[in-house]
Amino acid sequence: MFTKRYSSKSEPTHLNTSSLTSKVVSKGHTYRTRMHKTREKFNSIFNAITDPIIVFDAEFKVIKINKAAKEFFTGCPIGKKCFFTKHKFALACKNCPTWQTLKTGVTTTSEILNPKTGTTLLLKTYPIYNRLKNIKGVVLVGRESDDVPMKWNR
């Protein structure tokens, strides 16, 4: 019944390898194109938000920053520690909302004065968890709000 033997060095006769290779390449190309379009779409949505958004890792390094948050920094803060880049401190402050969220794992709210406009800036930090439920980072969202009573305005 099976009289013809194949060795590992012989070409397979039942597969058309050139068409198989082109399908793999075209699928990879389609995947990369889709991922690129998805990334562009995410970035356009992320930058369209007018509230400052900063994403930190567990070591306080800035991972991602939207267009509104860039005006609070001089230069590019990506990959740098926020407390050193923004405040020129060697360590994070104890009342830092990012530090509080990394320490406790819960959403933290704080308020500061916007250094450029002098208006109230409400800061909320949200933990980012990995698959094992360990905190791997923090998302900080700032919002200008005149509704928030501030201790400095009293």
N, C-alpha and C positions, 0 to 999 in steps of 0.2 A: 504494500500500500504506500508507504513512505520510502521510496527508494532513493531519492536524491538527498544527499547529506550536505549540510552547510557548515562551514567553519566560521569562526569569528572574523576571519580576514576577508571572506567573500562578501560581495555586495548583496544586500537583500533584493530579491527580485519582486517581491510583493508590495514594496513601498516605493513610492516615487519621492525620493529624498529632496529633490529640488522644490517640489510644491510644498512639502512639509516644512522645509526651512523658511520659505517665503511666508507661510502662514504664521509661523512663530515670530518672525521679524515684524510682520504687519500687526500682530496682536500686541507685541511689545511697544511698537510705535504708537498704536492706538491708546494703550494704557498710559504711556508717558504724556501724550497729548491731552488725554482726559484729566490726568493729575495736574498738568500745567494749567489747564483751564479752570479746574476746581480751585487751585491755589490762587490764581488771579482773581477769581470771583470772591473768595474769602477775603483777600487783601483789600479789594475795593469796598466790600461791606465793612470790614474792620476799620478802614480809614475814613469811611463816610460818617462814622459815629463821632459826634462833636464833643463828647465827653472824653477826657483823657483816660486811656486804658494802657496799663503796663502789666506784662506777664513776667514773673520772677521765678527762678528755680529755688531749690532749698538752701542755696548758699548766697541768696540775695542778688545773684547776677541777673541782669535784665536780659530776657530771652526775646521778647517781642514788644513793640511799642507802636501805638497808632499815631496818626498824623497830629491829632490834637495834643497828645502828650509830648511830642517832640519839642514844642515851644518852651517847655519847662526845663529843658536840658541844653547845655552848650555842647556842640559836637555830637558824636554818635555814642550813646550809652550802651549799645548792644554788647553783651559779654562782660560788662563791667559791673561792679557792685554799686547798687543804687546809693547807699549812704556815703560812699567815697566820691562818686560822680556828682551827686547833687549837693550834698552838705559838706563835703571835704572832711568827713569824720573817718576815724580808723575802724570804728565798730558801730553797729546799729544801736539806735536809741532804745531805751526800755519802753517808751510809750509809742514806738513805731507800730502802726497797724499791721504791717507785713510781718514783723517779728512776732507780734501777738498771735496772728493766725498760724504762723509756722509752729509756734510753741503749743497752742491750745487746740488747733484743728477746727476752730469755729470761725464763722464770719465775724469780722470786727468792723466797727464804725468809729471814725474819729473826724475831727474837723481842724482845719488850718486856715490861715489867711493866704490868699493867692498873692505871691510876692509882686506880681506885675500890676494887678488891678486893685488889690486891697479888699476884694470881696471874699465872702465865705466860700470855702471849698470843702465839701463833704467827701470824705474818703471811705470807701468800703472795700474790704479785702475778702476774697473768697478762696478757700483751699482747693488745690488740685491734687487728686489722689491717683496713685498707680493701681494696678490690678490687685495688689496685696493690701490695699486700703492704707498704705503709708503716704504721708504727704510728700509730694514731689515738687510742689511749687505753689505760687499764690498769684491770683489775678487781682490787681488793684484798679478800681474804677473811681474816678473823681467826678464830682458834679458841683457846679456853681449853684448855690442855693441861698436865697435871701430869707427863706423860711426857717432856716436852722439858727437857733439862738447861739451866739458865740460868747464865750467868757471874755474875749477881748473887746467886744462891742458894748459891754455893760457899763 
